[in-house]
Amino acid sequence: MGTWTVELAFAEDTEHTEAIAILRIPDGREVRGLGQAKRDPADRPVAEIGEEIAGARALSSLAHELLNVAAAEVEKNVRRDDPLG
């Protein structure tokens, strides 16, 4: 068993926050997810809220991308001559 580390990076202005989640898997590939949040102009500017929302969305996107990577690996490794699978 190993440990995987996800890096979250943020870019923001007064109304928008973007987050990118980056996972470097042990074979050297990177999987990325993107998340965004937009502040309603009527709301107070609280950077942490935008980061939390954009970060959560980036992690959700990353999870979907990682599932796609895993599905591609499964597809690549399915034995076509195996009558059970």
C-alpha positions in Angstrom: 0.0 0.0 0.0 1.1 3.5 -0.7 0.1 7.1 -0.1 -1.2 9.4 -2.7 -1.1 13.1 -2.2 -3.5 15.6 -3.9 -2.4 19.2 -4.5 -5.0 21.9 -4.6 -4.1 25.2 -6.2 -6.3 28.3 -6.3 -6.6 31.4 -8.5 -9.2 34.0 -7.6 -10.3 37.5 -8.2 -13.1 39.5 -6.4 -15.9 37.4 -7.9 -14.5 34.1 -9.1 -12.4 31.3 -7.6 -10.9 28.5 -9.6 -9.2 25.4 -8.1 -7.2 22.7 -9.7 -6.7 19.4 -8.0 -3.6 17.4 -9.1 -2.9 13.8 -8.3 0.4 12.3 -9.4 -0.1 8.6 -9.4 2.8 6.2 -8.8 3.4 5.4 -12.5 4.2 9.1 -13.1 1.0 10.2 -14.7 -1.0 13.2 -13.5 -4.7 13.3 -13.1 -6.4 16.7 -12.8 -9.7 18.1 -11.9 -11.0 21.6 -12.2 -13.5 23.4 -10.0 -15.0 26.9 -10.1 -17.1 29.1 -7.8 -18.7 32.5 -8.4 -19.5 34.9 -5.6 -22.9 36.7 -5.8 -22.1 40.5 -5.9 -24.6 40.9 -3.0 -22.6 38.6 -0.7 -19.6 39.6 1.4 -16.3 38.6 -0.1 -15.1 35.6 2.0 -12.3 34.0 0.2 -12.4 30.8 2.2 -16.0 30.0 1.0 -15.0 30.3 -2.6 -12.0 28.1 -2.0 -14.1 25.5 -0.3 -16.6 25.3 -3.0 -14.1 25.4 -5.9 -11.9 23.0 -4.1 -14.8 20.5 -3.5 -15.7 20.8 -7.2 -12.1 20.2 -8.3 -11.9 17.1 -6.1 -15.2 15.8 -7.5 -13.9 16.4 -11.0 -10.6 14.7 -10.1 -12.5 11.7 -8.8 -14.4 11.4 -12.1 -11.1 11.7 -14.0 -9.5 9.0 -11.9 -12.4 6.7 -12.5 -12.0 7.3 -16.2 -8.3 6.4 -15.9 -9.1 3.2 -14.0 -11.8 2.2 -16.5 -9.4 2.6 -19.3 -6.9 0.4 -17.5 -9.5 -2.2 -16.8 -10.5 -2.2 -20.5 -6.9 -2.5 -21.5 -6.4 -5.5 -19.2 -9.5 -7.5 -19.9 -8.7 -10.9 -21.3 -10.7 -11.0 -24.6 -10.3 -14.8 -24.9 -11.7 -15.4 -21.4 -15.3 -16.7 -21.6 -16.1 -15.4 -18.1 -15.1 -11.9 -18.7 
